[in-house]
Amino acid sequence: MKEKSLKELVKSHANKKEGENMREDFGTVKYLIHARIEANGVVERPDVVGAIFGQVEGLLGDDLDLRELLKSGRIGRIKVDINSVQGKSVGTITIPSSLDKVETAIIAAALETVDRVGPCEAKIKTERIEDVRDAKRKYIIDRAREIMSQLEREAPETQEISERVRENLRVEELVDYQGLPAGPGVVDSDAVILVEGRADVLNLLRAGIRNAIAVEGTNVPKAIIDLCKEKTVTAFVDSDRGGDLILKELLQVADIDFVARPPNGRTVEELTRKEVLKALRNKVPVDELQEFKRLRGKIGQDEKKTEMAKLAELMDSLMGTLKAYFLDGSMEKIGEVPVRDLKEKLVQTRGVQTVVLDGIITQELAEQASKQRVRNLIGVHSRVEKVPPGLRVLTLDDIRKAHP
């Protein structure tokens, strides 16, 4: 009768599946006993479990009887992973325990008394007892850090919340003035501020200035020229070569009253509110600019001729190659690609201000160049019907006329 009961227990224990509703699944496990088993013969998991129950039974008294401990959930399912190779079996045994440290150590020591599994000689050696609570504590600490970090990211200070709301309002305030990004006060204000791009308009909105409009390139749009005839105009452009080029173009084609610049090497979009207001307070009337006549006169024309000479030279070197050059703001070459790869490479290359190609400029290419903030697009011929904002399109004939 007793033998039958033991067999039923072993069979029931061996057939339990992973994930079954065991006590250890509810987090009551304190320790894990890790042991190694070696057997001189081919044995399987049910054989090992049966040997453990059979040979430890009655050895430790009623309080530590394995069957009773299993029923009460004070030990969990005995997990055995064993493999047989060339007539020998080697594997591991893991026993979850919710007993105290001393009782768990006794169970671990009792495992080593098992010397046979079925008909085979066997040896079990307890390798270690793992305190599961240490792992849980480490998990709790690491997880708590993650949660705190997430809370810090997701719970901004009052000032940050206010700034986010203001930022959203400023983006909503951005308007379209004949295809150009502008502040909502451009139409009604008696004065306007000309900046280079959309990011500059947004930064001025952050500073509370609502009458800025973006030129979007060196090819000044007609809308800007007409606007300058009606209002008091301040050109507020970056303190770099790109800003110099835009300012020269503005002074030649538009009626500018004042010029404001950030500190050397700085751009309008990166200025703080205080720096924006200071730069605008220090604006200089155009007539007082020492370089005003130079920008309006012969030197400006000479520089334009120099630019056209450079472009003519590049076009001559490209003819018949089916290639394209990428130039930066200083008209220096920063890349060279086959014309067939031009669209793909243009998206991947940063800092391109001018594209010169041995090919035809299509409307699609012009649109893409405008999106990538290219200022000049030069080709053999052009099929562009509508030039996108901020882009200047020139053909080989245009270059030759400007630079015979």
PLY file of the C-alpha trace (Angstrom):
ply
format ascii 1.0
element vertex 404
property float x
property float y
property float z
element edge 403
property int vertex1
property int vertex2
end_header
0.00 0.00 0.00
2.81 2.29 0.95
4.69 1.46 -2.27
1.60 2.24 -4.33
1.19 5.59 -2.59
4.81 6.49 -3.31
4.48 5.57 -7.01
1.33 7.66 -7.33
3.07 10.60 -5.67
6.08 10.33 -7.98
3.87 10.03 -11.06
1.75 12.99 -10.01
4.84 15.06 -9.22
6.60 14.20 -12.48
3.59 15.07 -14.64
3.09 18.60 -13.28
3.58 21.23 -16.04
5.57 24.45 -15.97
3.38 27.37 -14.94
0.98 25.16 -12.90
-0.57 26.83 -9.85
2.23 26.11 -7.37
3.03 28.04 -4.23
6.34 29.27 -5.60
4.48 30.98 -8.44
2.96 33.28 -5.82
6.32 34.46 -4.61
6.56 32.45 -1.32
9.86 30.81 -2.33
12.80 31.89 -0.17
15.56 29.58 -1.37
16.50 27.44 -4.35
18.53 24.28 -3.78
20.85 23.62 -6.75
22.34 20.12 -6.97
24.15 17.99 -9.56
23.42 14.33 -10.25
25.52 11.67 -11.97
24.30 8.12 -12.61
26.05 5.06 -14.11
23.25 4.18 -16.48
20.38 5.63 -18.41
17.83 7.28 -16.11
15.05 9.80 -16.64
13.43 12.55 -14.63
10.68 10.40 -13.03
13.37 7.95 -11.90
15.32 10.69 -10.16
12.23 12.16 -8.47
11.15 8.70 -7.32
14.60 7.98 -5.89
14.60 11.23 -3.93
11.16 10.63 -2.40
11.84 6.95 -1.77
15.27 7.25 -0.15
14.70 10.43 1.87
11.29 9.30 3.19
11.33 8.77 6.94
14.90 10.02 7.18
14.12 13.47 8.55
11.00 12.87 10.66
7.43 13.96 10.16
8.15 17.72 10.20
10.45 17.47 7.17
8.71 14.66 5.29
9.01 15.54 1.62
5.53 14.43 0.69
3.96 16.55 3.42
6.17 19.52 2.56
5.11 19.22 -1.07
1.40 19.03 -0.21
1.60 22.06 2.06
3.59 24.01 -0.52
6.63 24.45 1.75
8.72 22.97 -1.02
7.90 23.35 -4.68
8.07 21.02 -7.63
11.41 19.24 -7.91
12.84 20.24 -11.28
15.20 17.77 -12.92
17.12 18.35 -16.15
19.06 15.20 -17.11
20.68 13.82 -20.26
22.19 10.44 -21.07
25.36 9.99 -23.14
27.19 6.70 -23.74
25.38 4.90 -20.96
25.85 7.60 -18.30
23.41 10.24 -17.13
24.33 13.71 -15.91
22.00 16.52 -14.90
20.86 19.13 -12.42
18.24 19.20 -9.68
16.49 22.36 -8.48
14.17 22.43 -5.45
12.28 25.61 -4.45
11.91 26.01 -0.68
9.89 28.29 1.58
11.40 26.70 4.70
13.84 28.63 6.84
17.56 28.59 6.15
18.39 25.72 8.51
15.57 23.45 7.32
16.47 24.16 3.69
20.10 23.20 4.39
18.90 19.93 5.96
16.86 19.06 2.86
19.89 19.90 0.69
22.13 17.64 2.76
19.53 14.84 2.67
19.68 14.84 -1.12
23.27 13.67 -0.95
22.18 10.45 0.79
20.54 9.23 -2.44
22.97 6.71 -3.89
20.85 4.84 -6.43
18.37 5.78 -9.10
16.45 2.72 -10.14
19.03 -0.02 -10.76
21.85 2.47 -11.36
24.45 3.77 -8.96
24.11 7.51 -8.55
25.67 10.44 -6.78
23.99 13.75 -5.88
26.06 16.74 -4.81
24.50 19.99 -3.55
26.36 22.81 -5.24
24.72 25.85 -3.63
21.62 27.29 -2.00
20.41 30.48 -3.65
18.63 33.12 -1.59
15.83 34.13 -3.96
15.09 37.21 -1.88
18.50 38.69 -2.77
17.60 38.46 -6.46
14.20 39.98 -5.69
15.80 42.81 -3.73
18.17 43.54 -6.61
15.24 43.50 -9.04
13.25 45.83 -6.76
16.15 48.29 -6.53
16.81 48.28 -10.29
13.13 48.53 -11.14
12.60 51.33 -8.63
15.39 53.28 -10.31
13.73 52.79 -13.70
10.37 53.92 -12.33
11.90 57.00 -10.70
13.73 57.86 -13.92
10.50 57.49 -15.88
8.63 59.65 -13.36
11.30 62.35 -13.65
10.94 62.31 -17.43
7.15 62.22 -17.44
6.53 64.62 -14.56
8.00 67.98 -15.69
8.24 70.96 -13.38
5.60 73.66 -13.52
7.93 75.92 -15.49
8.53 73.19 -18.07
4.78 72.56 -18.41
4.19 76.25 -18.98
6.98 76.38 -21.55
5.51 73.39 -23.43
2.12 75.09 -23.56
3.72 78.31 -24.82
5.70 76.36 -27.43
2.53 74.75 -28.77
0.83 78.13 -28.90
3.79 79.61 -30.78
3.71 76.86 -33.39
-0.01 77.48 -33.80
0.72 81.21 -34.16
3.05 80.59 -37.10
1.28 81.73 -40.28
1.85 81.43 -43.99
2.50 84.73 -45.76
2.44 84.07 -49.52
4.28 80.78 -49.04
6.72 82.09 -46.40
6.68 81.24 -42.65
5.87 84.31 -40.59
4.58 85.55 -37.27
0.91 86.59 -37.01
1.80 90.29 -36.68
3.48 90.67 -40.08
0.37 91.89 -41.90
-0.88 94.41 -39.32
2.43 95.69 -37.94
4.07 98.85 -39.29
7.48 97.18 -38.99
8.76 93.73 -39.92
11.89 91.73 -39.11
13.45 89.68 -41.90
15.12 86.44 -40.74
16.61 83.52 -42.65
14.30 80.56 -41.94
11.30 79.06 -40.15
13.35 78.16 -37.04
14.32 81.84 -36.66
10.67 82.93 -36.82
9.79 80.38 -34.11
12.62 81.60 -31.88
11.44 85.18 -32.20
7.92 84.05 -31.32
9.42 82.45 -28.20
10.87 85.86 -27.38
7.42 87.45 -27.84
8.18 89.01 -31.23
5.28 88.39 -33.63
6.25 90.39 -36.74
9.10 88.29 -38.17
9.10 86.68 -41.61
11.58 84.24 -43.18
13.39 85.05 -46.42
14.13 81.33 -47.02
17.34 81.67 -49.03
19.48 84.13 -50.98
16.96 84.34 -53.81
14.75 86.97 -52.18
11.06 86.33 -53.00
8.94 89.04 -54.60
6.63 88.95 -51.55
9.53 90.14 -49.38
10.49 92.89 -51.83
6.89 94.19 -51.93
6.58 94.00 -48.13
9.74 96.07 -47.69
8.22 98.91 -49.75
5.36 99.34 -47.28
6.96 98.86 -43.84
9.96 99.70 -41.69
12.27 96.73 -42.17
15.01 95.24 -39.99
17.21 92.52 -41.46
18.14 90.13 -38.62
20.39 87.44 -40.13
23.00 85.00 -38.81
26.58 86.11 -38.16
28.13 83.69 -40.66
28.89 83.59 -44.38
25.35 82.50 -45.19
23.99 85.52 -43.32
26.43 87.79 -45.15
25.22 86.50 -48.53
21.55 86.98 -47.63
22.23 90.49 -46.30
24.04 91.45 -49.50
21.14 90.19 -51.59
18.60 92.04 -49.43
20.51 95.31 -49.63
20.60 95.05 -53.41
16.95 94.18 -54.09
14.90 95.36 -51.09
14.36 98.57 -49.12
16.05 97.77 -45.78
16.05 100.31 -42.95
18.01 98.58 -40.16
20.40 95.68 -39.75
20.72 93.54 -36.60
23.21 90.67 -36.14
23.83 88.11 -33.37
27.30 87.87 -31.78
30.01 86.55 -34.12
29.51 82.93 -35.17
26.00 82.74 -33.63
22.68 82.10 -35.38
19.33 83.75 -34.69
17.58 80.45 -33.92
19.95 79.59 -31.02
19.72 82.94 -29.20
17.98 83.27 -25.84
15.14 85.76 -25.40
17.52 88.19 -23.69
20.07 87.90 -26.52
17.37 88.40 -29.18
16.10 91.60 -27.54
19.65 92.91 -27.04
20.58 92.30 -30.68
17.45 94.09 -31.90
18.06 97.03 -29.55
21.54 97.36 -31.04
20.30 97.42 -34.63
22.10 99.84 -36.92
20.51 102.08 -39.56
21.55 100.97 -43.03
22.95 104.41 -43.89
25.40 104.16 -40.97
26.83 100.81 -42.02
30.45 101.25 -43.03
30.08 98.53 -45.63
26.75 99.81 -46.97
28.24 101.33 -50.12
30.43 98.28 -50.64
27.43 96.00 -50.36
25.39 98.18 -52.66
28.14 98.95 -55.13
30.97 97.65 -57.16
32.50 95.18 -54.72
29.18 93.41 -54.36
28.97 93.12 -58.12
32.53 91.85 -58.29
31.76 89.16 -55.70
28.72 88.13 -57.69
30.92 87.85 -60.78
33.41 85.77 -58.76
30.60 83.43 -57.73
29.47 83.06 -61.35
33.07 82.45 -62.44
33.34 79.67 -59.89
30.09 78.12 -61.11
31.18 78.43 -64.76
34.42 76.64 -63.93
32.56 73.84 -62.14
30.10 73.43 -65.02
32.98 73.18 -67.48
34.61 70.44 -65.42
31.33 68.52 -65.17
30.35 68.55 -68.85
30.08 65.01 -70.20
30.66 63.32 -66.82
26.99 62.84 -65.79
28.01 63.78 -62.26
26.96 66.37 -59.68
28.91 68.43 -57.13
27.69 69.34 -53.63
28.98 72.75 -52.39
28.80 74.30 -48.93
28.02 77.92 -48.03
31.56 78.94 -48.98
31.19 77.41 -52.46
33.65 74.66 -51.52
33.05 71.15 -52.84
31.95 68.70 -50.11
30.73 65.83 -52.27
30.58 64.30 -55.75
27.94 61.79 -56.94
26.60 60.34 -60.21
23.51 62.22 -61.40
21.46 59.01 -61.20
22.14 58.88 -57.42
21.65 62.61 -56.84
18.23 62.47 -55.15
19.22 59.70 -52.76
22.61 61.19 -51.81
21.18 64.70 -51.37
18.98 63.47 -48.53
21.98 61.79 -46.85
24.44 64.71 -47.11
24.38 67.60 -44.63
25.41 71.21 -45.21
24.70 71.32 -48.96
24.00 74.90 -50.08
24.60 74.55 -53.83
24.18 71.64 -56.25
25.85 71.76 -59.68
24.99 68.92 -62.06
25.67 67.73 -65.58
22.01 67.14 -66.33
18.49 68.55 -66.53
16.86 70.16 -63.49
13.36 68.67 -63.08
10.50 69.99 -60.97
10.84 66.96 -58.67
14.55 67.62 -58.10
13.87 71.29 -57.39
11.20 70.38 -54.80
13.56 67.95 -53.09
16.42 70.45 -53.09
14.13 73.04 -51.48
13.14 70.57 -48.75
16.83 69.95 -48.03
17.34 73.77 -47.74
19.57 73.93 -50.82
19.90 77.56 -51.93
21.27 77.18 -55.47
20.54 74.49 -58.07
22.56 74.72 -61.29
22.21 72.40 -64.30
22.60 72.24 -68.08
18.88 72.84 -68.69
15.79 73.39 -66.55
12.25 72.01 -66.75
11.15 73.74 -63.57
7.83 75.52 -64.04
7.50 76.83 -60.48
10.63 77.54 -58.44
10.11 76.50 -54.79
10.59 79.14 -52.06
14.18 79.82 -51.03
15.71 78.15 -54.10
17.59 79.77 -56.99
17.60 77.77 -60.24
20.25 78.56 -62.85
21.09 76.93 -66.19
24.29 76.80 -68.19
22.98 79.66 -70.36
22.36 81.80 -67.24
25.93 81.19 -66.06
27.40 82.07 -69.48
25.40 85.28 -69.70
26.57 86.37 -66.24
30.14 85.26 -66.92
30.86 85.42 -70.69
0 1
1 2
2 3
3 4
4 5
5 6
6 7
7 8
8 9
9 10
10 11
11 12
12 13
13 14
14 15
15 16
16 17
17 18
18 19
19 20
20 21
21 22
22 23
23 24
24 25
25 26
26 27
27 28
28 29
29 30
30 31
31 32
32 33
33 34
34 35
35 36
36 37
37 38
38 39
39 40
40 41
41 42
42 43
43 44
44 45
45 46
46 47
47 48
48 49
49 50
50 51
51 52
52 53
53 54
54 55
55 56
56 57
57 58
58 59
59 60
60 61
61 62
62 63
63 64
64 65
65 66
66 67
67 68
68 69
69 70
70 71
71 72
72 73
73 74
74 75
75 76
76 77
77 78
78 79
79 80
80 81
81 82
82 83
83 84
84 85
85 86
86 87
87 88
88 89
89 90
90 91
91 92
92 93
93 94
94 95
95 96
96 97
97 98
98 99
99 100
100 101
101 102
102 103
103 104
104 105
105 106
106 107
107 108
108 109
109 110
110 111
111 112
112 113
113 114
114 115
115 116
116 117
117 118
118 119
119 120
120 121
121 122
122 123
123 124
124 125
125 126
126 127
127 128
128 129
129 130
130 131
131 132
132 133
133 134
134 135
135 136
136 137
137 138
138 139
139 140
140 141
141 142
142 143
143 144
144 145
145 146
146 147
147 148
148 149
149 150
150 151
151 152
152 153
153 154
154 155
155 156
156 157
157 158
158 159
159 160
160 161
161 162
162 163
163 164
164 165
165 166
166 167
167 168
168 169
169 170
170 171
171 172
172 173
173 174
174 175
175 176
176 177
177 178
178 179
179 180
180 181
181 182
182 183
183 184
184 185
185 186
186 187
187 188
188 189
189 190
190 191
191 192
192 193
193 194
194 195
195 196
196 197
197 198
198 199
199 200
200 201
201 202
202 203
203 204
204 205
205 206
206 207
207 208
208 209
209 210
210 211
211 212
212 213
213 214
214 215
215 216
216 217
217 218
218 219
219 220
220 221
221 222
222 223
223 224
224 225
225 226
226 227
227 228
228 229
229 230
230 231
231 232
232 233
233 234
234 235
235 236
236 237
237 238
238 239
239 240
240 241
241 242
242 243
243 244
244 245
245 246
246 247
247 248
248 249
249 250
250 251
251 252
252 253
253 254
254 255
255 256
256 257
257 258
258 259
259 260
260 261
261 262
262 263
263 264
264 265
265 266
266 267
267 268
268 269
269 270
270 271
271 272
272 273
273 274
274 275
275 276
276 277
277 278
278 279
279 280
280 281
281 282
282 283
283 284
284 285
285 286
286 287
287 288
288 289
289 290
290 291
291 292
292 293
293 294
294 295
295 296
296 297
297 298
298 299
299 300
300 301
301 302
302 303
303 304
304 305
305 306
306 307
307 308
308 309
309 310
310 311
311 312
312 313
313 314
314 315
315 316
316 317
317 318
318 319
319 320
320 321
321 322
322 323
323 324
324 325
325 326
326 327
327 328
328 329
329 330
330 331
331 332
332 333
333 334
334 335
335 336
336 337
337 338
338 339
339 340
340 341
341 342
342 343
343 344
344 345
345 346
346 347
347 348
348 349
349 350
350 351
351 352
352 353
353 354
354 355
355 356
356 357
357 358
358 359
359 360
360 361
361 362
362 363
363 364
364 365
365 366
366 367
367 368
368 369
369 370
370 371
371 372
372 373
373 374
374 375
375 376
376 377
377 378
378 379
379 380
380 381
381 382
382 383
383 384
384 385
385 386
386 387
387 388
388 389
389 390
390 391
391 392
392 393
393 394
394 395
395 396
396 397
397 398
398 399
399 400
400 401
401 402
402 403
